[in-house]
Amino acid sequence: MFVDTSAWFASATRRDANHQTAQEILRRLARERWSLVTSTYVVAETHGLMLTRVGRDAGVAFLRSLEGGAITIERPSDGDERAASAIVYRYTDKMFSLVDAISFAVMERLAIGVAFTFDRDFERYGFAVATAVEP
């Protein structure tokens, strides 16, 4: 499962409206031993968001939480970056960010069909999303 910025931010930020749901989903994914993947772009975007909205300590805590290898951090390839630009250019009726488009390209390359995200653009592009706590 691919983990997006919105999920990372919600899980780490108590005042986020999706915080409790994000925490519960992460616990369920851990119990069920899902393999979690994110990208270096998502890590950078999340860190920047944490810095500006929550503070330096939260940004550092987020980076430290990724240490230890439980989450695979995928470095997008040149091909992923080209594919992402093509996605942005092709979908003239959508406001896909470059980071989201890179996430889409990485997910397609790795054959990941589900994203843990609160960002509806993943659904708009055609991926399934995990945003509800299921038994």
C-alpha positions as CSV (number, residue, x, y, z in Angstrom):
1,M,0.0,0.0,0.0
2,F,1.3,3.5,-0.9
3,V,1.2,6.1,1.9
4,D,0.5,9.7,0.9
5,T,1.3,13.0,2.6
6,S,-2.3,13.5,3.8
7,A,-2.1,10.2,5.7
8,W,1.3,10.8,7.2
9,F,0.3,14.3,8.3
10,A,-3.1,13.2,9.7
11,S,-1.5,10.4,11.6
12,A,1.1,12.7,13.2
13,T,-1.0,15.8,13.9
14,R,-3.5,15.6,16.7
15,R,-5.4,18.6,15.6
16,D,-6.0,17.2,12.1
17,A,-9.6,16.2,11.5
18,N,-8.5,12.8,10.3
19,H,-6.0,12.1,13.1
20,Q,-8.0,9.4,14.9
21,T,-9.0,7.6,11.7
22,A,-5.4,7.7,10.4
23,Q,-4.0,6.3,13.7
24,E,-6.6,3.5,13.6
25,I,-5.8,2.7,10.0
26,L,-2.1,2.5,10.7
27,R,-2.7,0.2,13.6
28,R,-4.8,-2.1,11.4
29,L,-2.3,-2.1,8.6
30,A,0.5,-3.0,11.1
31,R,-1.7,-5.8,12.6
32,E,-2.4,-7.2,9.1
33,R,1.3,-6.8,8.2
34,W,0.7,-4.7,5.1
35,S,3.8,-3.6,3.2
36,L,3.9,0.2,3.2
37,V,5.6,2.2,0.5
38,T,6.0,5.9,0.1
39,S,8.3,8.0,-2.0
40,T,11.1,10.5,-1.3
41,Y,8.9,13.2,-2.8
42,V,6.1,12.4,-0.3
43,V,8.6,12.3,2.6
44,A,9.9,15.8,1.5
45,E,6.4,17.2,1.1
46,T,5.3,15.8,4.4
47,H,8.3,17.2,6.2
48,G,7.8,20.6,4.7
49,L,4.1,20.5,5.7
50,M,5.0,19.5,9.3
51,L,7.5,22.3,9.5
52,T,5.1,25.0,8.3
53,R,2.0,23.9,10.1
54,V,3.2,22.2,13.3
55,G,6.8,23.1,13.8
56,R,10.4,21.9,13.6
57,D,10.1,19.2,16.3
58,A,7.1,17.6,14.5
59,G,9.1,17.6,11.2
60,V,12.1,16.0,12.9
61,A,9.8,13.4,14.7
62,F,8.2,12.5,11.3
63,L,11.6,11.9,9.8
64,R,12.8,9.8,12.7
65,S,9.6,7.7,12.6
66,L,10.6,6.5,9.1
67,E,14.0,5.3,10.3
68,G,14.4,1.6,10.9
69,G,13.1,0.3,7.6
70,A,9.5,-0.6,8.4
71,I,8.4,1.6,5.5
72,T,9.9,1.3,2.1
73,I,10.9,4.7,0.8
74,E,11.0,4.5,-3.0
75,R,13.1,6.9,-5.0
76,P,11.2,7.8,-8.2
77,S,13.1,7.0,-11.4
78,D,13.6,9.4,-14.3
79,G,10.9,7.4,-16.0
80,D,8.5,8.0,-13.1
81,E,9.3,11.8,-13.3
82,R,8.6,11.8,-17.1
83,A,5.4,9.8,-16.6
84,A,4.3,12.3,-13.8
85,S,4.8,15.3,-16.1
86,A,2.8,13.5,-18.8
87,I,0.0,12.9,-16.2
88,V,-0.1,16.6,-15.3
89,Y,-0.2,17.6,-18.9
90,R,-2.8,15.0,-20.0
91,Y,-5.4,15.6,-17.3
92,T,-6.3,19.2,-18.1
93,D,-9.5,19.0,-16.1
94,K,-7.7,18.0,-12.9
95,M,-5.4,19.8,-10.4
96,F,-3.0,17.0,-9.8
97,S,0.1,18.2,-8.0
98,L,3.5,17.0,-9.4
99,V,4.1,15.1,-6.1
100,D,0.7,13.3,-6.5
101,A,1.5,12.5,-10.2
102,I,4.9,11.1,-9.2
103,S,3.1,9.0,-6.6
104,F,0.7,7.7,-9.3
105,A,3.7,6.8,-11.6
106,V,5.5,5.0,-8.8
107,M,2.3,3.1,-7.8
108,E,1.8,2.1,-11.4
109,R,5.4,0.9,-11.8
110,L,5.3,-1.1,-8.6
111,A,1.8,-2.4,-9.4
112,I,0.4,-0.9,-6.1
113,G,-3.4,-0.4,-6.5
114,V,-4.3,1.0,-3.1
115,A,-3.2,4.2,-1.4
116,F,-3.6,5.3,2.2
117,T,-4.6,8.9,1.7
118,F,-7.3,11.4,2.4
119,D,-6.6,13.1,-0.9
120,R,-9.4,12.4,-3.4
121,D,-7.1,12.8,-6.3
122,F,-5.9,9.2,-6.0
123,E,-9.5,8.1,-6.5
124,R,-9.9,10.5,-9.4
125,Y,-6.9,9.0,-11.1
126,G,-8.3,5.5,-10.6
127,F,-6.7,4.0,-7.4
128,A,-8.5,2.5,-4.5
129,V,-8.0,4.4,-1.2
130,A,-7.9,3.2,2.4
131,T,-9.6,6.0,4.4
132,A,-11.9,4.0,6.6
133,V,-11.2,1.7,9.5
134,E,-12.4,-1.8,8.5
135,P,-12.8,-4.7,10.9
